[in-house]
Amino acid sequence: MKVFINKIIAICALLIALLMCASCSSILDEQPRSQYDPTFFTEEEGIEGGLTALYAHLRYIYGNGYYLNICETGTDEYTFAQSADNNFKVADLSGEGQLDASTSRSDVLWGQAFTNINTASGVIENGEAAGINEALLAEARFFRAFDYFLLVQTFGGVPLDLGAGELKFNTSTTRSSVRNTVPEVYTKAIFPDLLKAVEDLPETPRLTGTACKNLARLYLAKAYLTYGWWLENPKNIPTYPESQRTDPDGHHAAWYFQQAYDISLTAINNPGPYALQPTFYDVNRASNERNSEIMLYADHNENEKYGNGGNGYGWGNGNSPENFAYWMTTWNYTLITAVGSTGETINPIGREAVQALGRPWTRMAAIADNFMAGGAWEDAVKAIDSRYDATFTLRYHTNFDKAGKADTYVEGANGLHVGPGEIYFSFVDEATAQDIDWSANGAGIGAGSLPGRADFVVGVNNISRFKYPINWKIGMYRTDNGSGLGSPNGGSPRPFNIAKFSEFYLIAAEAAVKGASGAKSARDLVNVLRERAGKQTHNQNDNVDVNIDNSAAMVDATPATITIDYILDERMREFWGEGYRWFDLVRTQTWAEKAGTYRIAGTGAGDRDLVTVTRNIPANYYLRPIPQAQIDGMDMTDAEKEDYQNPAYR
């Protein structure tokens, strides 16, 4: 069984990243190479070089805005926004073009994963022969399983043989392929590699950001949970290549759910270097990167030349390895206008290299239903859950002084003045929005006003494809802005977070809902995160320190019986807009149910009336298409190529 990966499957031209330690000098030694041969992996220096390439490959997937799109657009979190092109519209499945093998941006994953799987196989195979330390080889095992897990969730069964035999290192290009089944991918590749990684990896990473025992546990627990759902198949979702929903190792779904629970509890009780941050704000605060809750990230760094894959941080080009994902969820707030104290019409809020703003592309719009009655962010939740403030940019502070304007204020709502750094525009809660006076038609974007307030406002029940809350968590950040707006147009020099210690609690809780048992109930586990979410020491939208403790109210509001729907709501509140959502809905087979319809206003600056949009999400769309470039490049008959493709996209 052989596969053509559209590039030579030797360990090929990957830019090797420096993994910068946040507070020490322990970094991976970088020696960029155009390709590797097997002899390079017979010494520890070569193994470390190959491993560094595996960490570097994360940049080509995570932080890529088109990959974030395919993981979020079309779910119950995001739809396409006012400036979206076909990349985003087809992913929405709402009749704006056709998602197919040529248009699906899941090609970002396919195009990277197999090369890196082969790199990992080269490290493992040659490193074992040379007697290299098992702990180093375990990092390669982790990444081989990591990539296969992403692939099998996205495409179904995929090849284990890249040309030299199953899980063997391949050094030559081949143009034929046979896909393994889903059970084969899990039981031959993912589970064995992760179990070995758990056994051989150290408790503490050898360098900041490298894999260790609990990171492997996280992905093993998640893989067991996902495979358990696949075996159970409650909604009769088809698989491909076709196979029976039986486990080659003879286990049933319940066994895998219990394993997911047990492994998660083991990690929670033996955290090693990991821990929950004291508040949710601290988890994603840009000045607190690489903190104890973050277990894996695609690294970038502002200060060293390789921190953005060697591309620098000037005008971004919108390509990997840049971290440009945050552009997509940022609406064009720079279209807001105001009359300044000099009588000139100015932009009171300009592009700024800060976490709340950054470069606007208006490609992905948050869906209004989530912020309204019955949604995960309904008013009762917003009132006590700090995750709302620490997820979205809801209030927009003026920065015209940093742009060099002579104005001392701008004219706000109700004839009031708004000074530098003060709030000029806000999204307000659904209940508050009932009192909006829309006659002001203000801020150049059709905003309204509220009595006594200087800021123009729009309700969260008026979210449109034009304007919507920005995803603050993944926003831009720099330390060299000085007194100005900085350089907001390039890729972000922040790491893109991939895995968090907090997910153990939600994996275990979901497994418990599916029948797993142990010392902690699903409610116990969920409440650990909910209690933390009730504590707030900083309000990022108002940029003020606070001392708020709603933890008791958060625990009291947790239902006595936890359901999968509730788990999905909690996962939304913890991981909104970070690329989890499509996988969550596909795993739980709730995609069509959760995202089949949504409400949002139109594309005009003044549009505020919600319309209901219907999506077409057939069961066979729960797998993404094999990219057309892969199909076209294979030396196979037309019938074989058609059979290779997932059925929905033939």
N, C-alpha and C positions, 0 to 999 in steps of 0.2 A: 504494500500500500504506500503510495507516494503522493506527495503534494507539491504543486508549484506555487510559490509564495510571491511571485512577481519581483523577486530579487534573488541574488545568489544566497543560498542558505548555508554558506559558511558563516562564521560569526562576523557579521558585516558591519558596515560603516555606521556605528552608533557613536554619537558624541558622548564621551565619558564625562560624567558630572562630578564635580566636587560635592561631597556631602559635608556641608559646613556644620561644625558643632556650634551651638548657640553661645557657649561660654568657655570653650577650650580650643586647643589647637589640634585636636585629634580629628584628622580628615583623611579621606581616602587619597592615596597617592595616585595622581592622574598621569597617564601616559597615553595620549590619544593615538589611535592606530586606525588605518583604513580597513584592515581585516586581521583576523587571527588564524593561526594554524594550530593543530592539536598539540604540537610540542610546547606551545606557549602555556598550556595548562598543566604542565608536569612539574611546575615549581610554584611555591606559594605566591610569589610576586605575580605570576600570570593568573592564578586563580583570583587574587584580589582585583586584578585588572578586569577580568571577565565579570566578576560580581559588581564592580562599579558600573559597568555597562548596563547591568540588569536594573540597578537603581535609576540610572539615567533614562531608561526607556519609559519610566513612569511619566516623564515630562511630555511625551508624545501622545499621551492619552488624557491624563488628568491636567486640567488647565486649558485644554483645547476646547474652544467655545462650541465647536460643531459636535464634539462628543457629549458635552454637557447638554446640548440641545436634544440629541437622540435619547438621552436618559431622562429628560424632563418634559419637553414639549410633547403634547398628546396625552399627558397624565392629568390628574386632578390638581396639580400644582401650577402648570404653565400651559399657555397657548402661544400662538405666534403674535408678535407685536406689530405696531404700525409700519416699521421700516423693514420687516422681515422679507427675505428672499425665499426662493423655492426650498432651500435647505430646511427652513423652519415650517413653512406652510404645509409641505407634504407630510411632515412628521406629526402634524396635528390631526390627520385623518378626518378632517371636517369638510372635505370636498374641494380643497384648494390645491389641486394637483394630486398626483398618484405616488404613493410610497412604493418604490420598487428597487430592483437590484442596482439601478443606476443612480437613484436619488437618496437612498438611505445612508445617513452618515455613520452608521455602524461600521462603515469601511475604515474609520479611524482605528477601531479596535483590531479588526482583522489584519490590517496592514502592518501592525506592530507586533501582535502577540506571537505569531509563529516564529518570527526571527528570534525573538527573545526566548521562546521555548527551546529553540535549537541552541542558543547560547548557553542556556542553563544545562541542557543535556551534554554539551561539550565540557563544561566545567565539571559536572558530576562524573561522566565517563572517564575522562582523562585524569581527573583529580583522584578518583578511586584507585586507578592503576598506579599512580605515583605516590600513593599513601599520604595524600594531603589530609590535614586535620578535618575530622568529620563535621565539626561545628561550622567550618567555612563552606563545606559542600552542602550542608543543610540550608544555607541561605539560598543556594541555587535550587534546591528542591522546593523551598517555599515559593520561589518565583515561578517555577514551572507549573506548580499547582495553582498558583494565583492566576496566571494567564489562562490556563485551561478552564478554571472555574468561571472566569468572565466569558470565555468563548461558549461554553456549554449552556450557560444561562441565556445567552444572546441568540445563538444560532441552532441550538440542539446538538446532536452528535457531530463531532469534528474529527479530523484525522489524528491518530496517534503516531502514524508512520509518516515522517517527512522525507523519506527517500532511502533511508538506511536501515529501516526496521523500527518497530514500535519503541518509542522513547529513546531512540538512538540518535547520536550526533551525526548530522548529514553535512557533507562538504561539497556536494554537487547539486546543480539545478536539475530538477525533474519536473515533468509536465503532465503527470497523471496523478489521480488521487482517489482514494476510497475513504468514505466517512465511517468512523466507528459509531456505535450507538451511544445514547446517553448513559446507560448503565456501565458500558465499557469505559467511557471517559472517566466517570466517577471512580469505579472500583479498580481500574488498572493504573490510573494516573493521579487523580486528585487526592483520594484518600491515602494511598500508600506514601506519596510524597509528603503530605502534611503530617501523617503519623510519625514518619521518620524525622521530619523537621522538629516536631514537638519533642521527640526523644533526644535529638542531638544539639539543638540550639541552646545557647546559654540562657540563664534567667535574665541577664542584663545585656543589652546590646553591646557589641564590641566597640562601636562608635555611635555617636548620636545619630539616630534615624535608621540604623540597620536592624535587621530582623532578629527577634529573639523568641523565646519559648511561647510567651503569651500572644504574640502576634500570630504565630502559627495556630495556636488554639482558637483564636478568633475566627480565622478562615475555615478551620476544621469544623467548628460549631456551626458556622453559617452554611457550609457545604452540606453537613448532615441535615440541617433544618430544611434546606432547599430540596435536597434529594428525597427527604421524607414526604414533602408536599408532592413531588413529582410521582412518587410511587402511589400515593393515595389518589391523586388526580380527581378531586371532588367534582370538578365542572366538566370532566371529559374533554380536556384540551388535547388536541392531537400532538404527537411528537414526530420527529424525523431525524435520522432514518427510522422507519417504523420498527417498533420493538414492543414486546410485552412489558407491562408495568410490573415486572418481577425483578428481584435483586439476585444477581449471580452468587452472592454470598449467603443467600437464604434468609435474609432479614426482612421484616415487614416495616412499614412506615413508622409504626409506634416505636420500634427499636431505635430508629434514627432520631426521632424527636427526643427520646430519652437521652441519647448520646449528646445531642446538642445542648440539652439542659445540663447534664452532668459536667460536660467540658466547660461550659460557661460558669457554672458555680465554682469549679476548681480554679478558674482564672480569677474570679472575683475574690475568692478566699485566699489566693496566693498571687497578689497583684505584681510582685516584683517591683520594677521601677515605675509602674503606672499607677495613676490615681485619678479620681474625678477632681476637676477644678472646683474651687469653693463656690463659684457662681457660674451660670451659663454664659454670662458676658465674658468671663475670663477665658472660656474655651476658644472663642474665635476672635478675641481681641488681637489686632495685628501686632501690637507691641509685646505680645506674649506668645509668640510663635514657638513651635516645637516644645510645647508644655507637656506635662505628665499625662494628659488625657489623649494626646495624639500619638498613635502607635505607628503610623506610616504616612508619608507625605511625598509628593513630587517636589523636590527641593528647588528653590530659587533663592538668590541672595543679592541684595542691592549693591554690595561693596566689592564683589570679586567678578572678574570678567567672564567667568564661566557660569555665573549665577543665572543667566537666562539663555543657556545654551550657546553662549558666545555672541548673541545677537545685540546685546546692549539694551538700553531702555529708552531709546528715543521714540520716534514715531513708530508705533507698532505695526507690524505687517500682517497680523491676524493669522499666523501660521505657527505650528509647533516648531521648536519646543517652548515658544512663548507661553506664558500664563495669561491668556486673554479671555478667559471664560466670563469674568465679571462684566465685560463690555455688554454681553448679550442681554443681561437682565437689568441693564441701566437705561431708563428712559431719558429722553432729551430734555432734562430740566433747564438747559441753557436757553430754551425758547421762552422761559418766563421773563417777562419784562416789567419794568417799573419806571416811574418818573422820579429822578433824583432831585436833590436839593438845588441843583443848578438849573433845573428845568429841562434837562436833557433826558430822553428815554434811554435807559441802560439795561443791561442784564445784571440783576442784583445777585445772581448766583451763577458764577462762571465755573468752567471745568477746573477742578482742583484735585491734586493727587492726595486725597484723603479717603479713608475707608468708606465714608458715607456717600461719596460722589464718584469721581473718576470719569473715564471716557464713556459717553453714551452711544449705544448702537441701536437700542430700541428693537431688539429682535425677539425677545421672550417676555411675555406679559403675564404677571401673576393673575390667577383666575379669581374673580370677585366672590364666588360662593364660599370660599374658605374663610372670609372675613365677616360673613353675615350669619344671621341666626341659623343654627344647625351645623355650621362649619367648624373646623378645628380651631379657628381663631375668632370665634364669636365673641361678643362683648363681654360675657361673663368670664371667659377665659382671659381675655386681654387685661381685665381688671386686676388679676392676681398672679398671672404667669409672666415672669420676667423674660421668658424666651421671645415674646412678641417684640418687646423693645430691642432685644439683642439679636434679632433676625432681620429687621427691616429698617430702612431709612424712611421715616414717616414725617419728619419735620426738617425743613430746608432753611439753613441759616445763610444769611447774606455774606458774601466775601468780596464785594465790589471794592473795598478798600485795598485788598491784596492785589487787585488788578490795576491799581494805580489811579482809580477814579478820585476826583477832588470832592465828590459829594460827601456830605456829613450824614445824610440819611436818604432813604427813599420813601415815597408815599405808599403806605400800606392800606389795608382795609379800614373802612369807617373814618377815612381822613387822618388816620394816625400815622406817626412816623416810625420807621424801622431803621435802627442804626446798624453799624457794622457788627457782624456776628450774631445778630438777633434773627428771630424766626420770621420769615416772610411768607412761606407757604407750608401747609400741613395737610396730611390725610387724617380725618377724624373718624371716630367710631360710628357705627350704624345708628345708634340712638341719638347721638349728638347731631348727626347729619339731618335729622328731621327738622331742625331749626335753622338750616342754612337759608340765607337770602341770596338767591341766584341772580338778582337784578344787577349786582355789581359787575358781573361778567369780567372778573378781574384777572390780574397778573398776566394778561395776554394769552391765557389758556382756558378762559371760560370758568374760572373759579368763583366761588361764592364767598360770603362773609357771615360771621356770627357776631351777635351784639357784644360790643366792648373789646373785641379782639382786633389786633393790628395785622394778624396774618390772614391771608386769603386761604380758603379751605375747599376741600373736596371730600366727600364721604367715601368710606371704603366700599359702600354700596353703589358708588359711581365709578369704580375702577374701569378703565378703558384700555384699548390697545395702544393708546397714545400716552397715558400716564398711569402709573401704578407704583406701589412701594418697591424700592430698590432692594436687592438682596445684600444687606450690609455685611453679612458674614464673609463673603468672598471678595469684598471690595478692595480697591487700590490702597496702597500705603507706601509712603516714603519718609525718610528721616532728613532729607536734604532740601526741603521746600523753602527753608529760610522764612522770610516775611512775605513771600509771594505765593502764587498758586502751584508752583512746582512744575513737574513734567507729567501731566495726567494722561498723555496719549499713548504711551507705550504699554508693553506687557507689564503685568504686575511683578515686582520682585519678591512677592510673598510666596512661601510654599503653598501648594494646594493640598489640603488635608484629604486623606483617603480613608484611614481607619481610626476609630476612636474607641477608647476603653469603655465608654458609656454604652456601646452597642451590646456588650455582653448581657446587660440587664434586659434589654428588649429581645434579644435572641432567646434567652432563658424564659422570659415571660411568654413569648409566642409559643415556645415548645410546651410550656405548661398548659396553655390554652388548648393545645393539640393532644393533651393527655399525659405529658410527662409529670413526674411527681418528685418531690424532694423537700428539703428543709424550708424553702421559700415558695410562697404562692405567686401566681402571676401578679396579683395586687401588691404583694410585698415588694416585688422586683420593680414594678412600674413606679411605685411610690418613692423609691430611692431617688429617681431622677425628678419626679414631680416635687418632692420636698426641696431638692436643690433649686428647682426652677422658681420656687416661691421666695427665694432669698436674693436680694438685689442691693448691691453696694454702689452701683453707678448706673445712671440713666443716660444711655449713649445718645438718644435723640435730643435730650435737653442739655447734654454735656455737663451734667452736674453729679456730684457724689450724693448718694442717698443712703438711708439706713432703713430698709424695708424688709419685713419678714412675714410673708404670706404662706410659709411652709405648712402651717396647720390647716389653713383654708384649702391649700392645694390637696393635701392628703384627704381631708374631709370630702372634697369634691370628686374623688376617685370612686367610680361605681364599685359596688360590692362584687359584681360579677364582671370579669374582664373578658371581652370578646375580641375576635380578630379585627373587627371594625375599630375597636378602641385602641388596640395595638397599632393599627395603621395610623390613627390620629396622633398617637404619641410619637411614632416614628416621623410623621410630618413635622411635629413641633420641635423635635430634636434635630432633624437632618434636612429641613426644608432647603431645596435648591442646591444640594451638594452632589446630586447625581445618583441618589439612592432610589428615587421614587418608581421609575419604570420597573426596576428589578423587584421592588417590594410588591407591586401590583401583579406582576407576572408570576412571582413565586406563589402568592396567595390566591391566584386565579380570580382576582377581583378587578382587573383592569377595566373591562367593559362596564361592570357594575358601578365602579367609582368614577370613571371618567367618560362615560357614554354621552353625557350632556354637561354643559357648563354655561354660565352666564358671564357676560362682559359687555361693556359699551364699545362704541365704534372707534374709528381711526382718526376722527377729527379732534382738534384741540379742545373744542367745547362739548364734545359728546359725553353724555353722562347717563343716558337711559340704557339699562341693561337689556340685552337680547339673549335669548336662549339658542345655543348652538348644539347641534347633534353630530356626534362622531360615529363613524362606521368602524367598529373594532371586532371583526370576525375572529372566531377561535383560532384559526390558523395563522393569525397575525401575532400570536404570542411568541413566535420565532421571527427574528429579523432575516432579511434576505442575504444570502452569500453575495458579496460584491460582484458586480458584473465584470470588472476587470479581472477578477480571479477566474470566473467562468470562461471568459474570452481567451485567457492565456493558457488554458489547459489543452494538451494534445489528446483530445478525446472526440468521439463521434458526437453529433448533435444530440442524439438520443441519450448518450451517457451524460452530456452536460445538463440536459433537462432533468434527468434523474438526480443529478448532484444537487440541484437547487431545491430549496424548501418549496413545498407545493403551492403555497399562496402566491408565489412570485414567478411562476413559469410562464 
